Amino acid sequence: MTRRSRTGGDNQVNDSSWRSLSAMLGVACVVLIIAAGALLATSGESSPTPSQPTGSVAGDIPSSSASIGSSGSSGSPAPSPSATASALPVATPTGTPVAKASIAHVTFNNLQLDASTDPKGKARTFTFITDGSGPVGIAIVKSSPAKATTRICAQLDGGKPDCRTGTAVNYKGALTDTAHSVWVITLIGPASVGPTVDIAFSWPTSHAQITLTHGRFQGSSSPGIPQALNGFTATFKTVAAGNLTVSAAWTVITTNVEVTTEDLNAPTATMIDQKQLTSVTSLGTPGYAFGVGAGKSYRVSLRNLSADSQRPDLTAVISVP
């Protein structure tokens, strides 16, 4: 009888098992190598990131701007224009944001203010818009009587007003560094009688326009009414040749008015244009316009030619090239 070796039978089984296991391991290695290659191929790619905002849309007014300083006291908000005046064009941002713009210079001369104790008194209010970066000038350059004080408040983009009181207030160092900012300046006499002032403004702009609201338009031919309460007189220096324009409307009265333009580039002021309108409540549409030269100084005035016993509220928009 022939005996079978257990050892020999076990070796045959083990050899077959190892061959199967080796084949399986080889396939697994190939799969791992392929997966590793795919990972290496994509390891240099970065994940997508959300798109970032590119800045303000042209025409939007940013809410932030450089500080104009704070005296620690707050003023009351600027009065809103009258219903009649609201139909007039108002200062609005124009053009695209610019890094730098030309500096406009406008001074309102011989402007009498209401007194804060006057129950019918209103703050003279000026509004302009800056374009791009640059210095902003706001200064009372003349006051009469000499020791009479003015309370002036400067408000930027609807923020807290910077209010100061004095005879020659100057917001020295004021500036703007945004695409567009809205500046609102109010003036009133803190005493029982409002002073008469010259108030000068300068600001960077691509479209020089300033709005006066709550001016007085009382006929100076009325007994006891000074010309300083009758409309406005503004001197300005142009940057380019173009049209000086004035839009204006007033409350209460229908009256005769006159707009004049004077050339100030000679030792003596010269009248170069005069326009009169009869029985009107505004300068009409598009208003007054007159061509002026580049880099020159002029003076424009609006007057009520009639006598009246009321207190017309005047709104005027002045644009200079």
Stockholm file with secondary structure:
# STOCKHOLM 1.0

chainA/1-321         MTRRSRTGGDNQVNDSSWRSLSAMLGVACVVLIIAAGALLATSGESSPTPSQPTGSVAGDIPSSSASIGSSGSSGSPAPSPSATASALPVATPTGTPVAKASIAHVTFNNLQLDASTDPKGKARTFTFITDGSGPVGIAIVKSSPAKATTRICAQLDGGKPDCRTGTAVNYKGALTDTAHSVWVITLIGPASVGPTVDIAFSWPTSHAQITLTHGRFQGSSSPGIPQALNGFTATFKTVAAGNLTVSAAWTVITTNVEVTTEDLNAPTATMIDQKQLTSVTSLGTPGYAFGVGAGKSYRVSLRNLSADSQRPDLTAVISVP
#=GR chainA/1-321 SS CCCCCHHHHHHHHHHHHHHHHHHHHHHHHHHHHHHHHHHHHHTTCCCCCCCCCCCCCTTCCCSCCCCCCCCSCCCCCCCCCCTTGGGSCCCCCCSCCCSBCCEEEEEEEEEECCBTTCTTCCCEEEEEEEESBEECEEEEEEEESTTCCEEEEEEETTCCCEEEEESSCBCTTCEECSSEEEEEEEEEBSSSSCCEEEEEEEEECSSEEEEEEEEEBCCTTSTTCCGGGBSEEEEEECSSSEEEEEEEEESSCCEEEEEEEEECSSSSCEEEEEEEEEEESBCCSSCEEEEECTTCEEEEEEEECSCCSSCCEEEEEEEEC
#=GC SS_cons         CCCCCHHHHHHHHHHHHHHHHHHHHHHHHHHHHHHHHHHHHHTTCCCCCCCCCCCCCTTCCCSCCCCCCCCSCCCCCCCCCCTTGGGSCCCCCCSCCCSBCCEEEEEEEEEECCBTTCTTCCCEEEEEEEESBEECEEEEEEEESTTCCEEEEEEETTCCCEEEEESSCBCTTCEECSSEEEEEEEEEBSSSSCCEEEEEEEEECSSEEEEEEEEEBCCTTSTTCCGGGBSEEEEEECSSSEEEEEEEEESSCCEEEEEEEEECSSSSCEEEEEEEEEEESBCCSSCEEEEECTTCEEEEEEEECSCCSSCCEEEEEEEEC
//
